[in-house]
Amino acid sequence: MSKKNSKTEKKHQEKLVAVTATLDQTTSKITDHSQPSEAMKIMSAPEKDMLCIIQDEEPPLDYPLHPLKMSYGPDAQEYEIPSEAREAVLQQLYPFNPCPKLTEKRLDIHEQKEFVIQDFRVIRERNRNFLVSPYYPRSGGMVVDWMPIDQDLIVQRAR
């Protein structure tokens, strides 16, 4: 194995350890599922922590932002993505391989509802652009919460 591959593999391993530690810390803080804990006052905080580990900071997209009312916590900032740009935005922001097609369906595990990928939303937070489900304002489903429907699929983090 070359030194470059070894360093890259080590970096990915460190990120995996960091994601696992973040998930462990978060789940240990959750005791009452009927009310968000102090650590959970911001919608999808654990998912955002995990995505921040695998997604670098990035400049804002060239689309208008507007406030998105959340079921709890502060409003999010959502991009207005025109239909003709949705494929390119999905390809740009989807953090795993393979990237799904706009016509594919996924299950939002928070909401326990299916949606078509083309209905995704994009929010701006923590100097990053996050893909979220159409149900995000109600239950917080981010891209890490999208599950394939009726297929065996192995996903890998995009490099």
Residue pairs with C-beta under 8 A, 6 or more apart in sequence:
1 9
8 159
12 157
12 159
15 53
15 54
15 157
18 53
19 50
19 53
19 54
22 46
22 49
22 50
22 53
23 46
23 50
26 39
26 45
26 46
26 49
27 46
29 37
29 39
29 40
30 37
30 39
30 40
31 37
36 72
36 73
39 45
40 46
41 72
41 73
42 48
42 73
42 74
43 70
43 71
43 72
43 73
43 76
43 136
43 140
44 132
44 136
44 140
44 141
44 142
47 140
47 142
47 144
47 145
48 125
48 126
48 130
48 142
50 144
51 95
51 128
51 130
51 142
51 143
51 144
52 126
52 128
54 95
54 157
55 95
55 128
55 130
56 128
57 126
57 127
57 128
58 127
58 128
58 129
60 124
60 129
61 79
61 81
61 89
61 122
61 124
61 129
63 79
63 80
63 81
63 82
63 85
63 122
64 79
64 80
65 77
65 78
65 79
65 80
65 124
66 77
66 78
66 80
67 75
67 76
67 77
67 78
68 75
68 76
68 77
68 78
68 121
68 123
68 136
68 137
69 75
69 137
70 76
70 137
71 137
71 138
71 139
76 123
76 125
76 136
76 137
77 123
77 124
77 125
78 121
78 122
78 123
78 124
79 121
79 122
79 123
79 124
79 129
81 89
81 122
83 118
86 102
86 118
86 120
87 102
89 122
90 99
90 100
90 102
90 117
90 120
90 131
91 99
93 122
93 129
93 130
93 131
93 143
94 100
94 131
94 143
94 158
95 131
95 143
95 157
95 158
96 143
96 155
96 156
96 157
96 158
97 155
97 156
97 157
97 158
98 155
99 158
100 106
100 117
101 117
102 116
102 117
102 118
103 116
103 117
103 118
104 116
104 117
104 148
105 114
105 115
105 116
105 117
105 149
106 114
106 115
106 117
106 133
106 146
106 147
106 148
106 149
107 113
107 114
107 146
107 147
107 148
107 149
108 114
108 115
108 133
108 134
108 135
108 139
108 141
108 145
108 146
109 141
109 145
109 146
109 147
110 133
110 135
110 139
110 140
110 141
110 145
111 133
111 135
111 138
111 139
111 141
113 135
114 149
115 133
115 134
115 135
119 133
119 134
120 131
120 132
120 133
120 134
121 131
121 132
121 133
121 134
121 136
122 129
122 130
122 131
122 132
123 129
123 130
123 132
123 136
124 130
130 142
130 143
131 142
131 143
132 140
132 141
132 142
132 143
133 141
133 142
133 145
133 146
135 141
136 142
